[in-house]
Structures are given as structure tokens and as C-alpha cells.
Amino acid sequence: MKRKIFYSSAFQKLIFWSLLLIIGFIYSYNQSITYRPQSIHAWRQADCASITLNYYQDDMNPLHPQVHNLTSDGGTTGYAATSEMPVLYYFSAILYKIFGPHEILIRLINLFIFFLGLFYLFRTLILLLDNKFWAMLVPLLVFTSPVLVYYGNNFLTNVSALSFAFIAIYYFARYMQNQRLVHLLKMMGFFLFAGIFKLPALMSLFAIAGYLVFNMIFGEKKTDSQNFPHKLYFFTGIGLILLIIGSWVLYAHRFNEIHECYYFSTTVFPLWKMSGIQIRELISHVWTYWRTAYFHDSLHLVFLISAVYTIWNLRKLSRMHLAILIFLVMQFFVFVVLQFQTFYNHDYYTINLNILPISFLVSALWILKKQKPEFFNGKWLKIGFGLLLILNVYHAANQQQFRINAWPNKYYQLKADVYDIEPYLREIGLAYDDKVIFIPDGSNVSLCLMNQHGWTQYQDARFNRAEPILYNQDIAGIEASIERGAKYLIVNNPADLETYPYVKPFASHLVGKYKSILIFDLQDTVRNFNPDEKSVLMDLFCNAEMIQNQKFLCADSLTVIGNVVMQSDEHVFDGDFSCRTDKNKPYGFAWELPEGAKQGEMFEVSVWRYGGDAEIIASADDASYFYLNNAERVETKGAWEKLVLSFAITEKMHSRHLKIYLYNSGNNPVWFDNYRIVRYADPFDLGIVTK
């Protein structure tokens, strides 16, 4: 009796769902499900959340999508249409009306669809392979792609589109078994949703259509009619799908034209518009940076072996199976060529391309079952793939933690205070439609997180078809935003006033301070804040001239600068010596404050650099709390460059161990001279700010 229960269909489904949930916990889904837009492609995440929130707050007109970044209609509105139909965003806005504006709802919808897609892939493989182990293993291996893991529990629609395609493929397999019209109609319905979410998810549908057209021309009509008797319904369905999706694409393109919007891409970025050097650089970048984000190398190898094995045994495949594979390969390469430029920075563009390697893997298993059933069913192959699954789950979990806690999540580290500022803004009188300028940011992220319409330091490249439009990158830019209706200037922390000094003339009437964020009224000219009035707590200067105990001694003759000295007279900016760094001794001048600094205190770090791309780094002991390496190059003298890094101590860094050091990550030597750290008191502690 127990054995019968174990092998029952319901029990196998329960095991599969349990494994999905367990692996999801390994990936920390229980935590990340609550996260706001952050880490890799926080910008595109924020755009999705922004469209949803604007639907909810405004007239719920699905034909008028908009974001918080006001770059359309001459920089006065946020009207912007994505290439995908905004069904997910609109449905989420409806849920906002019921449950309130909680971003977790968008993530939950995407995650549910992702798990459902993997479940239907499992069901499809039961039909094709008639083996519970392999039917479970393949979807679980798919669930180890770091890109799928990251975006499956996120705001973007790409993984959901692929998941709908998995569901549609299941009903295609059912239809090919019994030729029931209901299964064909369900297949077309789910392919419609796949295409609505992302057009490339229709690759499988077009491959099936390609097979049918080919078979209608060259196949045996009697056999074909028996295998696929509802071709009229099928091609009518394709026509409706293309009509619905094509109508939106044309509408979105026209909508963006009318509103002079270049915010979302509704075009292609083909390979032939790149030079040979650019192509090689892109391929190298994808190989070194994105390769292991797609899959672990072991799984890349499995896909490659599966493809070779399948191609070697093409004659073992059915006519339909072979044709669908060929059409998938053709579409794969067409998509890659048409969107080639996007692969440099956009990992999620590959998500729906995964249908091809998955198809090769399933095809190889199907052929193996037919040719060598004893090997297919043998325990050693299953043990090997079980270990492969464990390795890849471990890899995906590490990649997920890397994206959440390491440098890719720098936006969260730099602008953490903006994530929960909205209640405070409402408390001091800002309405969500009051237009603001946020400094510094070059995206829509900060505006979405604050729920404020306005402008950042966004650069509208206009798809490189016209002169770019720069927002708030100089005095004239800020004045232009004020003319467009900006009421408030919001600065992420006081140190940004030093990094972007052109902002200072507008930072005069302070109306609020939330943690490190300063809010200024641009319409009130009464000055109650002077960013240039600062009290120096420490001014540390080291020119590499003096040494004590094998470390550099600063000009005050009291402070030693850490790291074993590499005094050099090869290249000198001032005096007789400089600090040399290389790949063997990459660390230069270094200073630490074990007891940490107070929230609100500001630091300005400067150094002169000769050669290479070494950088100034400010960090906590645990870099997930604080890590900066975005120094500005502000001046040059001959071959020497002056770097400046300004920052303020946030609430998260209050009283934490602070390290400021120079680091050479390259292979070539770099020299540093005239290292200076100036520490300023929090202006609010000094009474500089008056209300």
C-alpha cells in the first residue's frame, strides 16, 4: 500500500512542489520576496513598479502607462510604453486597489507563474519520457539558472513569459496525444499570455507553425490530418495572437512617438551596426561576466553534449521533433543577431532563449531512452545528474547572494535611505505629484522608491539617433527643471553637495532631513542652510615623504598610514617620493577608524594618481553595509590625475569600523601622492541649519 502511494501521480506532484519550495528557501526567496527594486537592473525593476504604481494612483487607463521620470513631452510628463503589453502591471494595480500598494504582490505573481511553468514542464516530461526522475530533474536543473532564479522572483515579465510557454507546450503535447480541440485552445491561450508578457516567448509557437507549414507543403496529407486535424483553429489562433500583440507594439511605438518618448526600446539593436572591435568586446564581456550568470559551466557542458548527441542522432527523431528543433535554432540566431548589442548589459534578454538548450537536453534524453534504455534508467547516470543538480543549486544560491549582498547591489548601499522615505515626505507636506529633483541618480529608481514625479540626472540618449538630452547635470539643467515645475530638491546626503557643487545655489531653504537625505524647497528663497559652512574635525595629509615603522607618516608627525610602505621615486607629483602599488602589493595609503564615525559626518578623500585605473575605496569591515569606489576625476596635471571621493555617514554605517584605502586591481604599477582625508562634523549638530 505504501509503495502504491509513493508512486502515485498526486504524491509525485507533491514531491515536486515540495522540492521547488525547498530550493526556493535555499535561494532566500522568503527574504527577497519583500525587497524593493535593487541590485542588477534595479532601473528596469523600478520601471515595472513605477508603471504599476502610476496606474493605481491615476485613472487606471491601460492605454496611458507612465513612469515617475518626466522625460516625455519635452521633459514634462512620464508617459512611456513598453514593448510588452502592460498586463502584469495593470493586474497588479488592480490588486493594489484591493490590498494596498505593496510591491510584494508583483513579485508573488511572477513567482507563482514561474513555479507553475516549472510544474507544467515536469508534467510535459512525464508524457515525453515516462520517467518520474528525469521529469523532475530537468525542471529543477532549469531552476538553477542564476538569471532565472533572480528574475523569477522579481518585477520583470521575462521569466513569466517563458513559464507561460512551458504551460502551452504541455497542452501541445497533450493535443498531439489525443487531438482534442480543448487542449489546442488551451495551448493557444497560454501562448497568447507568453507573447503578451514577452514576444520572444513565442519561439516555440512559431516553431510548431513552421513544422505545420513545412508538412503541409512536403508531408503526407492523410497522416498529417490525422496527427493535427485542427489546423484552421491553430492558424486562426496564431493570427489572433499576432493581431493582439502586434496592435500593442504598433500602439506603443506610436504612443511613444506622440509623446516624444525615448525611454523604452520598441526597436532592435542589430549586430551589423557594430564594428568588429565592438563585437569582440561584447563577446568577451558576455563570456567573462555573464556566462556563469546564465548557468554553471557544468550545465553549459551538459547542454553542449546534449546538442551534439542530438545532432549526431537526428535520424532517431520524428519528423515533427526535428522540424521544431530546426525552427527553434533558426529563431535563436535571428533573435541574437537582431538584439546583439543588448547582451552586453542585459542578462535578462537571454531568458526566453533558454527554450533551445532545454529542448536539446530533452531531445538527448528521449533519444537515449530509445537507444540505450538500460543506461537511461541506470542508477549511475541518475546519481551523476543528482550530484550535478546539487552543484548547480549551490552555484545558483551563491550567485543569488552575490546579487543581493555584494557589489551589484551598490545602489541599495549608496541610497538606502530613499527606500523608506515616502511616509516622511507626506508628513512634511509633499504630495506624490509634487515634482522634485533628486541628486544624484541617473535613472528612475529614486523617484519610484520615493513615489515622486520629477527628474534625476538622467541622460536621454534618444537611441543614439539625435543629440542626447541631459537633465540636472549643471546649473542650467536644474533651472530648466524648475521651469518645468520642480518644487523640491532632494539630495541623497550632504557629501553630494561637494561632489556636485553646481547644486549648492539651490540648496538654501531646507524643509526636511530624513536620515542622511536633505529636502530643499525650491520656491522659498529665504536661506536657512549654507552648505559651505562646515566644521573640520580632522584634516589628514600624507605625501609619502616620511616613514615610521615601515609605514607612511602623515604631515602631523603623529598619524601613521597603514599597509607596508612602498615608497618610490620613479614618478612623483610633489616632493621626493610617492606610494607605488602593483599586482603583488595592490594596497596603497590606508586609514582606519575602528570606532566609526557618527551619522551625518562627511568625508572628502583626495589623492593624485599616476598610471592605471586604481581607485579610492571607502568600506565597512562587511562590505554589504558600506562600500564606495566611485571617486570622481576632477583635475589633471600632466600624466597625474586628482581623484576625489565624497560621502556622508549613513544610519547603517553609524559607529561601524570605517576603512579608507587605495587599491590597484590591475596588473600594471600605479603611483599615488598627496593623499588627503578631511572629516567634517554633521552640520545639524553644529546648529548651522536653522528652521
Secondary structure, 3 states (H helix, E strand, C coil): CHHHHHCCHHHHHHHHHHHHHHHHHHCCHHHHCCCCCCCCCHHHHHHHHHHHHHHHHCCCCCCCCECCECCECCCCECECCCCCCCHHHHHHHHHHHHHCCCCHHHHHHHHHHHHHHHHHHHHHHHHHHCCHHHHHHHHHHHCCCHHHHHHHCCCCCHHHHHHHHHHHHHHHHHHHHHCCHHHHHHHHHHHHHHHHHCHHHHHHHHHHHHHHHHHHHHCCHHHHHHHCCCHHHHHHHHHHHHHHHHHHHHHHHHHHHHCCCCCCCCCCCCHHHCCHHHHHHHHHHHHHHHHHHHCCHHHHHHHHHHHHHHHHCHHHCCHHHHHHHHHHHHHHHHHHHHCHHHHHCCHHHHHHHHHHHHHHHHHHHHHHHHHCHHHHCCHHHHHHHHHHHHHHHHHHHHHHHHHHHCHHHHHHHHCHHHHHCHHHHHHCCCCCCCCEEEECCCCCHHHHHHCCCEECCCEECHHHCCCCEECCCCHHHHHHHHHCCCCEEEECCCHHHHHCHHHHHHCCCEEEEECCEEEEECCCCCCCCCCCCCCEEEEEEECCCEEECCEEECCCCCCEEECCCCEECCCCCCCCCEEEECCCCCEEEEEEECCCCCCCCEEEEEEEEECCCCEEEEEECCCCCCEECCCEEEEEECCEEEEEEEEECCHHHCCCCEEEEEECCCCCCEEEEEEEEEEECCCCCCCCCCC
